[in-house]
Amino acid sequence: MGTPSSAKLPRGLRNNNPLNIRKNPNNKWQGAAKGNDPEFETFANCVWGVRAAFIIIRNYLKNPKLPAKTIAGIISRWAPPSENNTSAYISRVCQLALVNANDKADFANKSMMCSLVKAMIIVENGKQYESFVPSSTIERAYDLALHQ
């Protein structure tokens, strides 16, 4: 079986935005690229798209007003019930990342954060596309986000 054409890839992969970050005029993302998607950001490559996701997650964890200190809290904010089956999303991410929903998220724990984001990418795009964003890309994006 060959590689699917880019037109057949999930939206997040076509946009180099595998976590489907919505456009927001207040965000001036490093690595952003002009795209045709009216709703979701487009990045020059997946490293920049994943880096943006790490920055958003880090901001969730830093914000004292948001109760997103656990895996479930992060995902509830990322994939709210108004747009998603949030409980199914949490369950699948926890299964894939080998974490519990009530585990405290620690941004300084690179292994935990990379596992979490990898699992979220799979949920967003489908297990069949897991190899399209390799662990090395996710780890590089995490490293870039640390220096933001």
Buried (B, 14 or more C-beta within 10 A) or exposed (E): EEEEEEEEBBBBBBBBBBBBBEBEEEEEBEBBBEBEBEEBBBBBEBBBBBBBBBBBBBBBBEEEEBEBBBBBBBBBBBBEEEEBEBEEBBBBBBEBBEBEBEBEBEBEEBEBBBBBBBBBBBBBBBEEBBEBBEEEBBBBBBBBBBEE
